Amino acid sequence: VTLHVSLVGRTNLSREIYRQIRDAVVNGVLRGGERLPPTRVLARTLSVSRMTVTVAYELLTSEGFVVSRVGAGTFVSEDASRSRAESRRHDAEGLLRPRPIWQSIPLPTALAGPATFEFRSGIPDGSLFPHQLWRGLLLKAARAEASARASYGDPAGHPALREAISRSIGVSRGVTASADDVTVTNGTQHALDILTRVLLEPGDRVAVEDPGYWPPGRIFEALGARTVAVPVDREGLIVSAIPRRVRVVYVTPSHQYPLGVSMTLARRRSLLAWAERNDAAIIEDDYDSEFRFGGRPLEPLRALDVAGRVIYVGSFSKTLLPSLRLAFVVTPRSIRSAVHRAKFLSDWHSPTLLQAALARFIDDGLFARHLRRVNAVYRERHELVTTTLARDFADHLELYPSTTGLHVAARARNASVATVAEVARRAVADGVAVQLLSSFFAGAERRQAGLVLGYGGIATSDIDEGLRRLLRSFDSCAAGNRKPALTSRKA
Ligand SMILES: Cc1ncc(COP(=O)(O)O)c(C=O)c1O
């Protein structure tokens, strides 16, 4: 390299040569592996003695900025260059490092923009939400807040909302609970965060469903517990497969996520008996059972539980809006106070304004009315999706029985996990977003090929066209798969 070193007006010449070359390495002007001019050449260029340059090079060598190779010359050290890149990255990002577990936790894919035909699960239809009524209630709550003294609220939740929830779940879910048993949280996920802190020691084992909803397992793990994946069949969680020394079981009995099946009464009884024998707790996540399209609903585990081992979690994310971040826990009396303390330490309490508005929404009968209205819409979509799948996709998919909630799951009859992934990829290219059933399994060995189809985020009038395009993706993959078989036979 031609190296520019300026010695005009300098006295300590070796030091100056050293400093300028070091800065060039540190600033990336000289890169790892680059060769410095030989001492003799640089001495001549700068009109200094060769010794002056040699002293500078020795200093650079002793500090690791350059390395000299006998017979080859002096080179900028790769290490110095790497650590320079490293320190530049540190300058930009800061030096702090999170615990390794946070690197393995994904952010939700739902944040990707909506598709033209949105069949991804987990979202209700926002256009059905009574926004105008809600705005009115928020305004009223804001006025009340403006005339009150500023203060913190009760960690367990706004008293009127706790009362309203206890009445509402008594009517709609047959869960008998007093307002004292109800704690308001910021979504189901926050409820699980609190319950983990209250129930689990680091290293304790929690059983989760396989396939299942992944965020609960990750919060258990992030707080130090160990999860064990327990298989699910058409009757729900296979209770006999729960290993020993499990402290907590997390289940979705009303509408298993993602299979959509309802846990049979026999399984519910057997799970309660298992918890009793093993001195364990059950967390019952009842996230979307308010939407029911047939059959008699089975009683929630909480309603069957006489021993106080079931903690019931309900959410307003599907019945109203996920962005409200409002859910609730119904706790057995034995852990009630601990849950309030954990909620207090976590965020003191959920926002009073939203809680007050929601309490009025329930008390004024608007919640029940809203549920009746959206139930009729989702019933039609459920019917449309299930009959179309049964009729037009019979060669490709087999539906899991489901009469509840906002999604259905279907198993591929013949296609492999990879083929269904290709179908989904082609569907996305055609504007249709679906989820792979295989992606909900913990490990490769039980993984099933299939699809999960939600109907909360797609207009009823778009379902036909969306499913037509999905079928086209299946057919084009099937045709693509047949072709190589024919050619290979010919060969
Ligand atoms: C199984 C299950 N539980 C709970 C929820 C809702 O979570 P949250 O109340 O945190 O929005 C979802 C949403 O997709 C879910 O699928």
PDBQT file of the ligand as one rigid body, heavy atoms in Angstrom, charges set to zero:
ROOT
HETATM    1  C1  LIG A 501     -54.270 -20.823  22.669  1.00  0.00    +0.000 C 
HETATM    2  C2  LIG A 501     -54.361 -19.347  22.795  1.00  0.00    +0.000 A 
HETATM    3  N1  LIG A 501     -54.466 -18.801  24.006  1.00  0.00    +0.000 NA
HETATM    4  C3  LIG A 501     -54.565 -17.480  24.169  1.00  0.00    +0.000 A 
HETATM    5  C4  LIG A 501     -54.564 -16.618  23.093  1.00  0.00    +0.000 A 
HETATM    6  C5  LIG A 501     -54.731 -15.147  23.314  1.00  0.00    +0.000 C 
HETATM    7  O1  LIG A 501     -53.677 -14.596  23.937  1.00  0.00    +0.000 OA
HETATM    8  P1  LIG A 501     -53.750 -13.116  24.509  1.00  0.00    +0.000 P 
HETATM    9  O2  LIG A 501     -54.888 -13.055  25.477  1.00  0.00    +0.000 OA
HETATM   10  O3  LIG A 501     -52.416 -12.941  25.152  1.00  0.00    +0.000 OA
HETATM   11  O4  LIG A 501     -53.968 -12.206  23.349  1.00  0.00    +0.000 OA
HETATM   12  C6  LIG A 501     -54.410 -17.140  21.818  1.00  0.00    +0.000 A 
HETATM   13  C7  LIG A 501     -54.324 -16.253  20.648  1.00  0.00    +0.000 C 
HETATM   14  O5  LIG A 501     -53.995 -16.631  19.559  1.00  0.00    +0.000 OA
HETATM   15  C8  LIG A 501     -54.329 -18.533  21.666  1.00  0.00    +0.000 A 
HETATM   16  O6  LIG A 501     -54.228 -19.066  20.452  1.00  0.00    +0.000 OA
ENDROOT
TORSDOF 0
